[in-house]
Amino acid sequence: MHQVKIFKGVENDIATLEMEVNRWLSKASHARVVNVFGNIAPQSSSPNVQGLASGSFTASDVLLVVLYEEPG
């Protein structure tokens, strides 16, 4: 039976999201990963910021979904 594990993070902290996913995968070592997919949701700039050069855009949300099967 397929199961789903959902991970959520922000684009400016991808390394933490990667560590979280890898830690879960190592603990779920008997799980068989069927598919991994994700999405990044761009955020708009702060209303008090002018122009692109300032670099003060809000970090985008990152969603990662792992579809897996438990053994047996």
Phi and psi restraints in degrees (value plus and minus 20) as a CYANA .aco file:
   2 HIS   PHI     -92.6   -52.6
   2 HIS   PSI     124.6   164.6
   3 GLN   PHI    -151.7  -111.7
   3 GLN   PSI     143.3   183.3
   4 VAL   PHI    -145.3  -105.3
   4 VAL   PSI     118.3   158.3
   5 LYS   PHI    -144.3  -104.3
   5 LYS   PSI     106.1   146.1
   6 ILE   PHI    -131.4   -91.4
   6 ILE   PSI     113.2   153.2
   7 PHE   PHI    -140.5  -100.5
   7 PHE   PSI     121.3   161.3
   8 LYS   PHI    -152.2  -112.2
   8 LYS   PSI     119.0   159.0
   9 GLY   PHI    -174.9  -134.9
   9 GLY   PSI    -187.5  -147.5
  10 VAL   PHI    -145.7  -105.7
  10 VAL   PSI     131.7   171.7
  11 GLU   PHI     -83.8   -43.8
  11 GLU   PSI     -46.6    -6.6
  12 ASN   PHI    -104.5   -64.5
  12 ASN   PSI     -14.9    25.1
  13 ASP   PHI    -156.2  -116.2
  13 ASP   PSI      23.6    63.6
  14 ILE   PHI     -81.7   -41.7
  14 ILE   PSI     -55.7   -15.7
  15 ALA   PHI     -79.5   -39.5
  15 ALA   PSI     -60.0   -20.0
  16 THR   PHI     -86.2   -46.2
  16 THR   PSI     -60.6   -20.6
  17 LEU   PHI     -83.1   -43.1
  17 LEU   PSI     -62.7   -22.7
  18 GLU   PHI     -80.6   -40.6
  18 GLU   PSI     -64.4   -24.4
  19 MET   PHI     -82.6   -42.6
  19 MET   PSI     -60.2   -20.2
  20 GLU   PHI     -82.7   -42.7
  20 GLU   PSI     -65.4   -25.4
  21 VAL   PHI     -84.9   -44.9
  21 VAL   PSI     -66.6   -26.6
  22 ASN   PHI     -83.6   -43.6
  22 ASN   PSI     -57.4   -17.4
  23 ARG   PHI     -84.6   -44.6
  23 ARG   PSI     -63.2   -23.2
  24 TRP   PHI     -84.4   -44.4
  24 TRP   PSI     -62.8   -22.8
  25 LEU   PHI     -81.7   -41.7
  25 LEU   PSI     -57.8   -17.8
  26 SER   PHI     -90.8   -50.8
  26 SER   PSI     -52.8   -12.8
  27 LYS   PHI     -95.3   -55.3
  27 LYS   PSI     -51.1   -11.1
  28 ALA   PHI    -117.5   -77.5
  28 ALA   PSI      25.5    65.5
  29 SER   PHI     -82.7   -42.7
  29 SER   PSI     -40.9    -0.9
  30 HIS   PHI    -111.2   -71.2
  30 HIS   PSI     -26.2    13.8
  31 ALA   PHI     -95.3   -55.3
  31 ALA   PSI     124.1   164.1
  32 ARG   PHI    -124.6   -84.6
  32 ARG   PSI      95.1   135.1
  33 VAL   PHI     -93.1   -53.1
  33 VAL   PSI     106.5   146.5
  34 VAL   PHI    -114.8   -74.8
  34 VAL   PSI     -61.9   -21.9
  35 ASN   PHI    -180.4  -140.4
  35 ASN   PSI     130.0   170.0
  36 VAL   PHI    -152.0  -112.0
  36 VAL   PSI     109.6   149.6
  37 PHE   PHI    -166.7  -126.7
  37 PHE   PSI     142.4   182.4
  38 GLY   PHI    -178.8  -138.8
  38 GLY   PSI    -197.5  -157.5
  39 ASN   PHI    -173.9  -133.9
  39 ASN   PSI     128.4   168.4
  40 ILE   PHI    -141.0  -101.0
  40 ILE   PSI     108.9   148.9
  41 ALA   PHI    -126.8   -86.8
  41 ALA   PSI      83.0   123.0
  42 PRO   PHI     -83.2   -43.2
  42 PRO   PSI     122.0   162.0
  43 GLN   PHI    -125.3   -85.3
  43 GLN   PSI     134.9   174.9
  44 SER   PHI    -104.8   -64.8
  44 SER   PSI     146.7   186.7
  45 SER   PHI     -93.6   -53.6
  45 SER   PSI     142.2   182.2
  46 SER   PHI     -83.8   -43.8
  46 SER   PSI     124.6   164.6
  47 PRO   PHI     -85.9   -45.9
  47 PRO   PSI     -41.7    -1.7
  48 ASN   PHI    -115.0   -75.0
  48 ASN   PSI     -10.4    29.6
  49 VAL   PHI    -126.8   -86.8
  49 VAL   PSI     116.5   156.5
  50 GLN   PHI    -128.8   -88.8
  50 GLN   PSI     108.3   148.3
  51 GLY   PHI      59.5    99.5
  51 GLY   PSI     146.1   186.1
  52 LEU   PHI    -103.9   -63.9
  52 LEU   PSI     -45.3    -5.3
  53 ALA   PHI     -86.7   -46.7
  53 ALA   PSI     -40.7    -0.7
  54 SER   PHI     -89.6   -49.6
  54 SER   PSI     -46.7    -6.7
  55 GLY   PHI      48.1    88.1
  55 GLY   PSI       6.9    46.9
  56 SER   PHI    -127.7   -87.7
  56 SER   PSI      21.0    61.0
  57 PHE   PHI     -96.6   -56.6
  57 PHE   PSI     127.8   167.8
  58 THR   PHI     -88.7   -48.7
  58 THR   PSI     119.1   159.1
  59 ALA   PHI     -82.3   -42.3
  59 ALA   PSI     120.0   160.0
  60 SER   PHI     -96.1   -56.1
  60 SER   PSI     129.8   169.8
  61 ASP   PHI     -99.6   -59.6
  61 ASP   PSI     121.2   161.2
  62 VAL   PHI    -140.7  -100.7
  62 VAL   PSI     109.4   149.4
  63 LEU   PHI    -139.3   -99.3
  63 LEU   PSI     111.2   151.2
  64 LEU   PHI    -149.7  -109.7
  64 LEU   PSI     108.7   148.7
  65 VAL   PHI    -139.1   -99.1
  65 VAL   PSI     109.6   149.6
  66 VAL   PHI    -132.3   -92.3
  66 VAL   PSI     101.0   141.0
  67 LEU   PHI    -118.8   -78.8
  67 LEU   PSI     105.5   145.5
  68 TYR   PHI    -163.9  -123.9
  68 TYR   PSI     148.7   188.7
  69 GLU   PHI    -144.4  -104.4
  69 GLU   PSI     116.3   156.3
  70 GLU   PHI    -102.3   -62.3
  70 GLU   PSI     125.7   165.7
  71 PRO   PHI     -89.4   -49.4
  71 PRO   PSI     132.3   172.3
